[in-house]
């Protein structure tokens, strides 16, 4: 991986926002007087990628204040040109936060979280732990004691990791494990085949299965024909049912009509009986009137006699 860009916001003596784009080729030299911040530049990269314990979050924000501290490092893979962005930030009185994504896919975070980002950088992006990275890519105060203080085995291991040989070894081990698993699975399948095929005549079984398949095919065709006949019968029955339902509805309507006519008939009979009774009453009244007519003819004579008696 190549460090392509560095962006800092309020990191120690670098108050405000600062962006440095490193050239893709050549040697990068950082020069300046003591105390101007040369080591701080490398420390910002170190903190962003690894967040070591030696760099405490409380000491990172500048004394003059100005806002939260954030450092963003862009790494470029020289093999495929892909660029990865690592960003770590911290607010006053709070723990740091970190996230990592591909520059061409800013909406998709590969990992988030301080420790998760550190582990991904060490194992996937750079392939070096913090101590190996610091001693390999830059030195503090002109010290080169990382490899010198190691034994031969440790030095060989770190050099192998630096050259990518450790990754190749891990890949070889993974391939070997996969090959062993595949070989074991193959042997197991072979044993299973031998056990299940012992004493069996596959040609005869295939012929019997073919005959059974043909018989089953004939049964399927007969069943399909039966289903077709049953479907036609079902459609005919549904049509008959629909006609019966129409007749049933008509029958109900006629029954209601007959009930209405019966009610009208009963009402007419009641009116007829009332008329007959009224006619009988009128006949009786007519007969009574004939009897009273004679008495009515004598009324003037009797009225005169009554007056005489009263006088």
Secondary structure, DSSP 8 states (H G I E B T S, - for coil): -EEEEEEEEEETTEEEEEEEE--SSS-------TTSSHHHHHHHHHHHHH--TTS-GGGTS-TT--S-EEEEEEEE-TTT--EEEEEEEE-TTS--EEEEEETT-TTSEEEESHHHHHHHIIIIIS---HHHHHHHH--STT---TTTTS-HHHHHHHHHHHHTHHHHHHHHHHHHHHHHHHHHHHHHHHHHHHHHHTT--HHHHHHHHHHHHHHHHHHHHHHHHHHHHHHHHHHHHHHHHHHHHHHHHHHHHHHHHHHHHHHHHHHHHHHHHHHHHHHHHHHHHHHHHHHHHHHHHTHHHHHHHHHHHH-
